[in-house]
Structures are given as C-alpha cells and as structure tokens.
C-alpha cells in the first residue's frame, strides 16, 4: 500500500454532510419509483430458455428451464405474483405472436414418449410414474407424438402462422374408405384419417358397442379384456365432440388414469388419431401429470384453445385446481368425464384426490349450469368384480359364492354410483361376461417345490426362447432372479418401484434393444418386474408372461397376464405354483376367474393346462441352477451388507457419535438379518470355483437324450442336424418348439 493511501486510512478527510431536505427528497423519489411496479401475468413476461447440457441425460425427469432477469417474485395470499419495474421485461406484440415459447411443450418432447415406470404401483398419488414408451404400438398405448421440436423450418413457420387459426378445415380433406367404421357409426374425416393412418381398419368389439352409444350421449360402464382398444372406445367420441363444438375453447373431455405413464400413453394415442386437431392447436390435447413443471403447465393452460381434452393423474390435477379457482369454473363446464382403470375406485384408500376433484367440479357446475345438468360419464376397465380384490390368502374359497352373471356388474355399479355422479343409470357394456382373461391368452401351470422356482424359469426361457416378462411379488425376488439369470448368460433386465425413474427408462430401452437383437439369433430376452408394471405398461412383442409368485388378488393376475396378447395378438401366461399354493390360493384364484354358467361344477384343474416338462432336460439344468443361485445370493448379500454399513456410518456421522459394533448384536432383528446375509456370502476362492464350474457347464451343450453315447446314433442323426442348423438353437436333438403352439395343440387334444 502506498504511503498516500496509508495516510488516508489513518486519517480520513472531512465528509460532506447531506442536508436533511435533500435526503427526504431522495427518499420520496424511491417511494415513487416503487409505486411504479406492475404486477404481471407469468405468460406476459419475456422468458428466456436456458440451455441444459446433454451430459445430464433426462436428469431424473427434468425437461427444461426458463429464466428472466429484473422481475421480483412475491407471494400474496398463497399465490405467486411477478412484479416488473420496467416494461423491458414484457413480451412485445411480435413475441406474443411468435409462438416460440409455446413450441417447447414437454408433452410433445421425445423423452415423454419413452415409457416410464416410476412409481407405477403408488397409484394413490398424482406423483405416480412417468413417461410412456415411444415404441409402443398397441391400442392402449401411444406412439411418438407429432412434436413441434422435430419440425423443419418450413413446418415451424406453418405452425406459427396457423397455430390458432380457426379457418383450418378439419373435414376438408377427403375421408378414407373405412366401411367397417362408417357403416356402424358417423365419424368425421379427421378421425377417419387418423384411424386409416394407424392401420385400424376394423373396430374392436368394445369400440363397436361403445362409440355409437357415447355419440348419442349415454353414460357408459364398459368392460373389455386387456389390449382390446378401450382407449379409442372413449377417445373417439371425445375427439368428435371437439370437432362438432362451435366455441373453440370450452373443455370437452377430462380423462383420469391411475398412473402417470398410462396418462401419457392415452395422450399420445389421442394425438395420433386427432393429428389434424393437434396441427390446428398443439395444446388442444394436454397431459397433466407430476414430474413436469407445474408453472409451465399453468402457463400452457392459459393459451387460447388449450386443454380441450385433458388426460391427467388425480394428484397433479387437484393441485392445479386448488391453486386457481378459475380452473375449477372452467373445467366444471366439461362435457365428458372418463375414468380409465376405474376398478381402482373399488379399493379403499385409492383416489381420494379424485373424489375431491369431483366435489370441486360438482359444486361449480351446479352453480353455473343449474341443478340437474351433469356431464357425461364413461368408466372403463378390464376387471369389474368385487371378488377380484379379496386377498386370495385371507378368504375361504368354499364360502365364496359367485353372483349370477346378470347381477355382477349391477353390484359393482351400485358401489361406483356412491362415488361417481352419473346423470342416470349408465349403460353397461360387457364384451366378455364369461371370460376374465383375454381369449387370446393361453394359460398354463408349472407345479414345483418353492425352492425350484428359479430352475423352472430357467427351463422355460431355455426351451421357449423369445421375449418373456416375469412378475414377482417382492422386490428382493426381482433382484435375485435378475442376478441369477445374468450368471446363466441370459439377457435379463429388471424394473421395480425402488429404482429411480432414469434407471427404469434405461432398463426398458436396453430390454427392447436386446430383444430385437436376440430375436434374430433365437435367444431369450427376459424382463423381471414387480407389480409396478402390471398396469399401464404396454411393451410390444411380449410373447410370454410368467407369474413367478401367485398374485395376491385376481385383478392383479388379470392385469399381469394382459401384458401379453395385446391388440388381438396371442400370448402365453404361465403360473409357477407350489403344492401349498395349489391347495389354497390357486384354487381360490381359479374359482374367481371361472366362467359362471358354463363352468358350474367343473373342476378347476380342467380349466388350466399343465405345461409339459421334460425331466431329462431339467436334470441337466439343475446343477447350473444351483451354482447360479448360490452366486446370486452371495452377490446380493455382499451388496446389501455394504449398503447397511455405509448407511450406519453415515447416520452415526450425522449424529456425531461413534459406531459401536455391539449395538447390532443387541438388536435381535438386525443381528438375525446380518447373520442371514453373512451365511449367504461366499469367500473368494469358493466364488471363483463356482464361476469356473458354472462356465464349464454352460459351455457343455444340452442334449435331449443325454443317454446317447454318440451324436450319430439312434433314429435321428444329431450331427447332421447340427451341421445343417436344424432343430432347437440351444438343445441338441430337440425340435424347435413354441409354447403357444404347444398349448394350442394340447387344448385341441383335450377337447377330443
């Protein structure tokens, strides 16, 4: 520091005093400037997009970020207000017309079309699982939507100029020839074009019966098998309602789903069919679920002509309603209310948010439209029976009495009418009154000891390669089976509720990619899931469903099995059952699922076929299974013990105390749990030995008749089959077999 500066620091010069009068005037000027602040709508501000690095991936469901400078945020009476000091923060008229802010809608983004399975089984909350699969092609599922971010410059300019142009004629284009549709119902050219583009040349049974009645204004309670096209059964009448409405802004349809991913699937499917509507206004069909910015959803709802059809989970929609009274008044005028997977209402504790939504809308609707005028209500599901929700292990099958077929739906309807405000008695449409599981699904049973479930899963996927979905009741079983199949060099992937959303997405994407590769090589691909994937998950090409554990209720069994045989395809559902389960829960399950009139007095054993098991092949797989199971148990135990130790150390550090190893021995539960895991651990030498032994077995080919000494012996020349690549890809001397064909032929022989 220079001497001069030192001198100034030691002794400061005299300060010039400001007169009090001048100080007051400055203070008054500040107050006047503060009074010039303006409270503005968030949509009127000039937001700027923040570029997010590609290295973040999906960042746990993060979709985008916008920022603005020079604006204060104030919370008044629980509502957020934006206060600007000058008009430079406001959008200019050119910006308002530009539409670049609106083109960034998350519902059209590519990541939202990827199926997401986060918290699929937490159906009571709106914070339910995430995004749908971009590759899904089934009726209940949407394909990639016509997102504005994928448009080229010409399309982008066309969108900006026509985004809210009412002069776009929805029916100006020529309607395609679809006589199966047009001969039974009157549909617009917009809808017919969408159906033709998607290849839906013929309506399904539920669509054929529901759509004409819905167009006539009837309340409907519809029941149909999984994968039978229920989405369009209620979606087409709603799209027709938009086309026929003259207001161009009033909400037409409000659709509720129990899970987030199902909401996105429905949204994508409706956008595909109503592509011209989406071109006219990209926000006419909106999806409102958790996982997206609620502020952005609020902004999108304020666009003119937006949210004419809303597909939502109850939690997020309720949150939006209770933040803004104008939304209650707006959606109280809705024409149609739809509840997909409506059987969830039959279970106590579910859809509390949905009931609160109905109260809000009912009060507002009575005030605006009079006493008796209500909305049209349509509810759909694959399962409508109070018996389905009884725990199979808690009810005595002998005491269960099946109601007559004509009364079952009536009984369910009485229960629903206490929760849903129908205008009158709804029209009941039941396309499968005698069948609970879709007719395209061939059911089968494998009886084995409880400790041999892994072995028979391995046997099935080895003998019948293809895409297989395995359902387990416990997450620990999912993890164990995944590690077990990996040790056996089987392509396996897992999905369960404890996984992060990002990991679920990656797991599903890898499964689909690997399935395509293995299909050409005739190798198995396995997806292992908890009941998180039983509803709303629509993966194309699933050939087999295996119930590793018997489901806890009949409705879970129906929805699990419905993951195969989608959109009129065929599939196989196999239940692995122990003798103890066969005597109790299985018997109860089959009794509930049995057709009422046709199966009276019929033994349940005759309704489900036993899958033929070849003991010779099972015996060759048994030692492989034992080694793979021991290695899997060791891997999981080691990982679990490491996590427990890390958690304990972290908790002790947070509390500022030392970890005492004696504390674990004092806690009986912790001690037993740790001992159990330690007993499953293998030392390094044993683990290495097991791996070498297992690899040697895996390199040894499996033979159909292992007793033969020579490949050229016997009636068939196995060596010749190998050189010409005939027969089974993994088992020498075995013909190529397909589980579906095998069960079909067995059922034909049984009928004879």
N, C-alpha and C positions, 0 to 999 in steps of 0.2 A: 504494500500500500504506500502510496506516495506521501511525502511529508505534508503536502497541502491537504490531502484527504484526512490524514491523521489529525491535523489541526481542526478541521471542520467537525470531525467526530467528537473531539474533546469539548469543543465549544461551538454550539450551533448559533448561527446568526439570528437576529431578531425576526420573528414571524409577523407577517402582515395580517392583522385582525380583520375578519369579515364583519361588516356591520350586521346587526340583527335584522334590519329591514330587508337587506339583500338575501339573507338566509331564508327568511319567510317566503319571499317571492319564489325562490328556487323550490322550496318545499311545495308551494301551491302549484307550481308547474308540474311537479312529479305527480301530484294527485290528479291533475287534469289529464296527464298522459295516461295514467292508469285507467281513468274513466273511458278512454277511447278503445279499450279492449273489447273484442267482439267474440261472443260465443258462437261457434260454428259447428256445422254437421261434419262428421268424420269423412263423409263422402265428398264434401266440397273442398277438401284440402288437397294440395298438390303433393301426393305421396311419391316417394322415390324408391325404386326397387334396389335391394341390397343383394349383390352377387354372392352366392354361397359357394364355397369351394367344392369341387367334385369329390374331394377326398373324404367328405363327411358321409357319403352314401345317402341313405334315407334319414340318417340322424334320428332314429327312433320315432319316425312318423312326422318329422319336421318337413314342411312343404315350401316355405318361403318366408321372406321377411321384407317389410317395407318400413321406411323411416321418414321423418320430417323434422326440420330444424325450425326454431323460432316460434314454437307453439307450446303453450302451457297446458298441462292436464290437471283438471280439478274434479274432485268427486263431490257432488251436491245431491243430497238425499239418496245416496246409494247409486247415483248414475254418473257415468264418466262424461265430462264436458271438455271440449277442446277450445282453448282461448287463444286467439291470434292478436298480436299488437299492430300488425300492418297487413295490407291486402296482398303483399307479395307471396304469402303462403297459400293463397286461394288459387283454385283452378281457373284458367282463362276459359272463355267460351269454346275456343278451339280444343283445349284439353278435354273439356266435357264431352265433345262430340267424338274425340279421337278414339276412345274405346280401348286404348292400350291397357288401361288399368283393369278393364273388365276381361280382357282376353286371358288373364292369368288365373282363371278359376281352377281350383285344385281338383274339382270333381272330374275335369277332363284330362288331368295330368296322367302321364303314363304310369307312374307308380301307383296311382289309385286303382288301376285296372289289374294290379297283381293281387292275387288272393292273399288275404292276410288273415291270420288265425289268432290274433292276440285276444286273450280272454273270451274265447268263444263260449266257454261254459259259465261265465259270470253274467248270466242273462238278466239279472235283476237290475243292472246298472246300464246307463247310457254310455258309460265308459267301457264299452264292450269291444270286441275285437275289431280288427282294422280293415284291410283292403281286399278287394276281390281279385280273382285270378284273371290275368289278361288273356290267358289261353283258353279259358272255359268256353265251351261251345254248346252247353246244354240249354234246355228251355228255361230252367230256373236260374240261369246264370247269364251274365252279360259278357259280351266280347269287348274288345277295345273300342272305346267311345270315340266320336269324331271330335277330338280335342283341338282347340284353336291353336295350341302351341305347335302342332305338326303341320300347319298350313304353309304353303309357299306365299310369296309376296302378293301374287295376284289374288289368291283366295283370301288373304288377310285384308286386302283393300275392299274386296267384295263384302266381307263380313262387316267391316267397319261402316260401310255405306248402307247396309241393309239390315243391321242388327235389330232394329226395332221398326222395320218398315212393314206396315200392315198390308201394303199392296202386294206382297208376295203371295201369289195364289197357291193355296195348299192343294187344291184339286185341279189345277190347270193341266198338270201332266196326265198323260193317258194311263188309265188304270190297267194293270196287267191282268191276264186271264187266269183267274183262280176260281173255277166253278165250285169247288168243294166249299169255299168260303162264301161266295156271293149267292149261292143257291139257298143257303140257310140263314143268312143274316145280311143286313145292309151296312156295308162298310165304305169308308171314304177311300179315295185314290191314294191318299197319304199313307194310310195304314196298309192298304193292299200292296203298295210299292215296298214298304218295309218288310212285309211277310214274304214277298217274292224274292227280295234281295237276300234274306236269311235262309231261303230254301224251305219255308214252311208251307208246303203246297196243300196240306190237308190238316184240318183242325183235329185236336185230340178229343176224347170223349168229354172231358170236363169243360173244354172250351166250347164244344158244340152245344152242350146243355146250358152253360152259364151265360155266355155272351149275349144271346138274344134276350134272355130274361133281364139281364143287367141293363141293356139298352132300353128296355121298357120301364125301368125304374124300380125293379123289385129289390128288396133286401135279400141277400143270399148267404146261406151257410153251406159251403162247398167242401166236400171230402173226396180226395183222389190220391192215388199212390204217389210215392216219391218219384220225381222225374217225369211227371205226366203233363207238365205245361200249365201249372196253376198260375204262374206269374202273368201270362198273357190272358188267362181267363178273367182276371180283374183289370189287367193293364190296358187291354184294347178298349173296353167301354170308357175308361178314363181319358184315353187319347182322343176318342171320338167326342167326348164332352168338351175338350179344348177346341176342337175344330168347329163344333156347332155353336160355341158360345160367342156372343157378339161383344162382350165387354172388353176382351183383350187384356184383362188384368185380374179378374176375380179368380181365387184359387178353386180348382176343380177337384183335385184328388189329394188325400192325405193318407199315406201308407206307412204303417208301423211294422217293424220287424224286430225280433228279439235280439239280433246280433248285428254288429257293425258291418261285417263282411257280407252278410245277406242283403243289407240295405244297399251296398254298392253294387252287388250283382243285379238286384232288381232295377236300380237306376240305369246301369249300363244297358240292360235288356230293353227297357222302355225307350232309351235314347236311340238304340239301333232300329227299333220298329218305327219310331216317330222321328226319323232323321230330318225330314223337312221342317218339322216343328222346331227342332234344335237349331237348324240353319237360320230360321226366322228369328229365334231368340235363344242363345245358348244357355240361358238360365231358366227357361220355362220348366225344365225338369231338374230339380235340385235334390241333392243328398245332404242331409243334415245329421252328422254323427259326431261323436267325440273323436279326438285325435287331430282335428283341424282347428285352425284359429277361429275362435268364436267371434272376434271382432270382424274378421273378414266375412264370415257368414252373415253377420248383421249388416254389413255394407252391401253384400250381394242381394239380400232380401229387400233392400230399398230401391233397387233398379226397377224401372217400369217394366211390367210384364213378367217379372221373375217369379219363381216359385208357384207356378200354376199347378204343378204336381210336385209334392214333397214326399220323399222317401226318407224316413227318419227312425232313429232309435229313441225310445221314450225319454231317456235321461237328458240328452242334449236338447231335444225339442222343448221339454219342460223348462229347462234353464233359459232358453231363448224367450219363451212366453212370459216367464215371471220377471224378466228384465225389461220387457217392453209391452205395455198394455195395448198398444196399437196392433201388435201381432195377434193378440187374443181376439180383438174385434175383427181383424182381417180374416183369420182362419176359422172364425165362427161361421163365416158365410160359405164354407166349403160344401161342395155338392156330395162328394163321396168319401166315406171313411172306410179304409181297408185295414184289416189285421191279418198279417201273414203269420203262419205258425201259431194260430190262435189257441191251440191246446195248452199253450203256456199259461193262459189265464186259469186253467183248471187246477193249477198247482198253487197252493197257498204260499204267499210271500213274494210271488212274482208280479211284476208290472204294477207296483204301487205308483210309479210315476205316470203310467198310462191312465190309471184311474183318476189321478189329479188333473191330468190334461183334459179328460172328458168333463170333469166338473167345471173347469175354467171355460171351455168352449160351450158347454150346455147353458151356463148362466148367460153368457154373452149372446148366444143365439136366441134364447127366449126373449131377451130384451129387444133384439133388433128385428127378429122375424115373427114374433108372436109365439103363442103358447104351443101349439100342436105341430108346428112345422119343424121337421128334423132333417138330418142328412141321410142319404142312402148308405147303408152299412153292408159291407161284404167281408166275411171271415172265411179263411181257407186253412186247411191243414191236411196232413196225411193220416193223422190219428185223432179221432174224436171218440173217446170212451173213458168213463171214469175208472174202469177197471185197469186201464193201462198204467195208471200212476200208483197203484198199490205196490208196495215193496214186495218182491217175489219171495223174500226170505221171512216176511212178517205175517203173511196171510195164509190161512189154511185152504188148500185147493179144494178140499171136499166141501167147504162152506161157501165157496164161490158159486153163485147162481148166475147163469147167463140170461140177461133180459131178452125178450123176443126182439127180433131184428127191427120190427116197426117201432119199438119203443126206445131203442138205444140212443138214437140221435135226438129224440124228443127229450130224453133225460138230460143229455148234455146241453141241449138248447135252453132248458129251464135254468140250468146253472149259469149259462152265459148271459141270459136275459137279466139276471140280477146285477151284472157288471157293465153291460153294453146297452146304451139307449137305442134300441131298434124302433123304427117308426111303427111297426106292427110285427106280426109273426113272420119271420123270414122264410123264404122258400128253401127247402132242404134239398140239396143235390148230392147224392152219394153214388159215385160211379163204381165203387167196389164194395157193396154191402157185405158180401160173403168173404172177401179176401182182405186180409190186413197187410200182408206183404205183397208187393207187386208181382203179378203173374209171371213176369219175365225173369224173376229171380228163382233159381233152383236152390233150395235149401238142403243142407246135408249136415251130418253129425259124425264127429270122431270121439269115441269113448276111450279114455286113457286114465292113468293114475295122475293125481295132481302134480307130481314131480316130473311128469313126462310131457308137459305142455310144450316146452321148448323143442323137444325131439320131434314132435309131430308137426310143429310149424316148419321146422327144417325139412322134414319128409315131404310136406305138401309143396313148398316152394321149389324143392328139387325136382319132384316128379311132374309138377304142373307149372313150368316157368311162365312168367307174364307179370303184369302189374297187380300187386296184392296190397290191400290195406288191412292192417291188423289193429284191432281195438282192444285195449286193456283197461281194467277198472282203476288201476293205480299207476301213478307216475313212476314209482320205483320199478314196476314191471316193464314200463316202456323203456326206461334206461337200460335195464338188464338185458332185455331182448335185443335192443339195438347193438349193444356191445357183443352179445352172443353171436348174432348173425355176421357182424363185422369179422369176428375171429374165424368164421367159416367161409370167408371171402364172398359173402353175399352182399350185393349193393343194398344197403339199408339206411333209412333216414327216419328221424323222429320229430314229432310235434306234440307238445303238451303245454298246459297252461302256465307252467313255471318258466318257460322260455320267453325271452324278450321278443318283441314284435319283429325286430330286424332279423333275429336268428330264425324265426319261423319262416319268414319270407325266403331267406336263403335256403333253408332246408327244403321248402316246397319247390323252389326253382331248380335246385340240384336234382331232386327226385324226378321232375319232369324231363330234364335234360338227359339224365341217366336212363330213364325208361325208353326214350327214343333210341338211344344207342344200343341198349340191351335187346330191344325188340328185333333188331336186325340180326343180332347174334343168338337169339333164342335163349336169353338168360333171364333169371328172375330179378325184379326190382320191387323192394318192399318199403312201404311207408307205415311206421308204427305210431299210433296216436292214442291219446286218452279220449274221453268223450267230448273233449274240446272240439273235435272235428266231426261229431255225429250229426250236427245240424248246420245247414248253410254252406258246407264245404262241397264244392262241385268240381271234381278233378276229372277231366275227360279220360276215358280209356281204362278205368279201373275194372279189371276182369274178375277179381276175387275179393271178397271180404271175409276175414277170419275173426270170429269172436274168441279171443284168447281166454277171456273170462266170460261167464254168463252175465249178461247185463242185469242191472238191479231192478229194472221195470220193463214192461212190454213195449212202451213207447220208445224207449232207448233202443231196443232191439230192432224195431221197425225202421227208425231213422238211421241207425248204423247200417243195416242191410241195404237201405236205399241209396248208399253211396255208389253202388254198382247198378248196372242195368238202367242207366239214365237215358232219357229221350228215346224210349221204345227199343233200346238195345237189350241184350240179355247178359246175365251175370250169375255168379255163384256166391252163396253165403254159407260158410262152414262154421259150426259151433264146436269148440273143443270142450268136452264135458267130462267131469269125474263121476264115478258111480254115486257118490254122495249127492252131487247136484242133480243127477238123473232121477233120484228118488224123490226130490223135493222141488227146488226152484225150476228145473226144466219142465217137470210135469205141470206146474202152475203156469209157466210161460206158454206151453203148447195149448193148455186149456183156454187161456185168454185169447190166443191167436186163432183158435179153431173156428171154422165157419159154423154158424149156429144151426141152421136147419139141416144142412147136408151132412154134418159130421156128428149128429146126435148118436151117442152110443158107440162111436168109432174110437178105437184105441189110438192114443197119440203116437205110439210107436209106428203106426202105419202111415202117419202123415208126413214124416220126415225120414229121408233115406240115410242109411249108414254109408259113409264113404268107404269104398273098398280099400283095405290096407294090405300091402304085400309084406308079410313078416320077414322074408328073405332080405329085402332092401332095408327095412327098419333095423335089422340086426347089424347090417354093415354101417349104418349111420350112428348107432348107439354110442360107440366109443368116441367118435368125433364129437358128438353132442356133449359127452361127459367132460372132455378136455376143454371144449369151448366154453361150457358153463362155468367150470372152475376158474378159468382165466377171466371171464367176465365178472364173476363175483369178486375176484381179487382186485381187478381194476377199479370197480365201483367202490369197494371198501376202502382202498387206498386214497382215492379221490375224496371220499366223504370224511375220512379221518383228518386229512389235510385241511379241509374246509372248516371242520369243527375246531381244530387247533387254532387256525387263523382267526376265526370268529371269537374264540375265547380270549386270545391275546389282545385283539382289538378292543373288546369290551373292557378288559382289565386296564388297558392304556387309557381309554376314555374316562374311566372312573378313578384313575391314578392309584391303582393298587397292584400288588404283585400277584401273579398266578400261582396258586397253591395246588400242586398235583393231588394232595389229599382230599381236596374239595370234591373231585369227581368220584372218588371211592365212597364218600359219604352219601352222595346222591344215588339211590338204588337204581333209578331209571337210567341215568347217564352211565353208570357203571355197567349195567347189563347191555346197553346199546353199544358201548365201546368194546366190550368183550366179544359180542356177537360179530362185530366188524373185524376185530383182530383175528378171530378164528377163521374168517374167510380169506385173509391175506395169505399169499404165497411168498416164500422167500425167493431171492433172485435166481438161485440155482434150480429150484423146483419150477419156477415160472419159465425159465429158459428151456428146461427139459420138456415141459408140457407143450411149448410152442413148436419145438423141433419134432416131437412126436405127432402133433396135430398136422403140421405141414407135410410130414411123410404120408399120413393117411389121406390128406386132401389131394396129394399127387397120385394116389392109387385110384385107378378108375373103379367105379361102382358097376357091378355086373348083375344082370337079372338073375342068373342061376350061378351062384358062386361055386357050386359043387363041381362044375365042369372043369376039367384039367386043361383043356385046350380050346382055343377060340374057334378052331375049325371043326370041332367035334359036335355031335348032336344033329338034329334035323336041319338047323339053320346054320349057315356059315357066317359066324360073327366077324371074322377077319374081313370077309368080302363086304359086309355091311359097313365096317369102319372105313375101309378104303373108298367106298362109294358114298360115304356120309349119309347112310340110311339110318332110320330109326331115331331113338331119343338122343338129344345132344349131350346128356350127362350120364346116362345109364346104358352100358353096353348090352346089347341083346334085347332092349326094351323098345317097343314101338312108340312112335310119337303119340302122346295122349293129351287130351284136353278135358279138363274137369267138367265143363259144361256138357260136352258131347257124351261123356261117360255117364253123367247123372240123367241125361235125357234118355239114353238107351236103357238105363236101369229102370226108370219110371215106366217106359213102354212095356218092358218085360213083366213088371209088376201088375200092370193093368190086364195083361193077357191071362 
